[in-house]
Amino acid sequence: MGPLALLPLQGQAQSEEMTISHEPLPMHSYRMSRRGLSHALSALSRGAAVIALAFTTTLLTGAVTPASAQGPPGYYLVGAKGNVYNFGSAVSKGSEAGKTLPAPIVGMATTDGGYYLVGAKGNVYNFGERWHGSAAGKTLPAPIVGIEVRSCADGYYLAGAKGNVYNFGDDPLEGSEAGKTLPAPIVGISG
């Protein structure tokens, strides 16, 4: 499986930051430092099947999620087989590398204390944070495509490709696009 999150890339230098657009989703753009981009592209060039990035200082949308609203620079890459790569001051809390997974990892959500990984079948893996449940073993209308943690509550959301949203923990369900005709599959969730 090849890189899924940030390719093909288009960039334009803006002082010390670069804006990157994901071609199939022209409305979504991602901002990261040139150094961060260099690390991400280096991992991709080595054949990493990267499906999500998480950063510690910049609020981002789409397949990229914030690792922390505060703190020093750092970020994570997560691979489809559960490998987690940490850069800068981002602290590794573990991974699912080397384990047999029921489905590829499709998303990562970070908190001040750790992070969560989610698989396409709804399995949630927690590292440094409390587990609140998962959609594993349930009949899902479409694969899970992402996970989101909100700082205002104790829990997380999973998003499905057909617009279904599943809440776990104290996070209230605020709606979804389930059952609606969508022009294209949902590819992520961000709050």
C-alpha positions, 0 to 999 in steps of 0.5 A: 500500500502506498502513501495515502495522506498527503500525496500528490503534493503541491506546495508554495513557500511562505516564509518558514511555512509551506501550504500543502494541498491534497489534490482530490480534496482541493478545499483542504490544505495543511500547514507545516514547517519546511523541516516537518515537511522534509521529515514527512517526505523523507519517510515517504521516500523510504516507502512508508505507508503513511496514512496520517500525520499529527503535529504538536503546535499547528491546528490542522484539518483533514487527515492531519490532526493536532498532537497538542494545542500547546507545547514544543514542536514535534509530530507523529507519522502512523503507518497502515500496519500500526507503526508509529514514528515520532519526530522532534519532541513528540514522545512515543507511547507505543504502537501496534507494529508487528501485531496482526491487525484485523484491518489497516490503521486509517487514522490517529488522534493525539492528546497531551497525554498520548494518542489513539489509532483506529483501524478500518474495521473500527478497532481503537488502540490507546497509548497513554490515554484511557480506552472508551470503546470501539466499533470493532465487531459491529456491522458497519455500513462502510469502513472507518476513515478517521478518529477525532479527540476533542479537548472539551470531553473525555472520549472520541469520535470515529467517522465512516466513509458513508458519513456515519459518526460514532461517539465513545466516552463523554463526547455527545453525538452532534450529527452525521451524514449517515443515510444521505447521498454524498457526492464522494466518500468521507475521508476524515474527521476533525473537530 
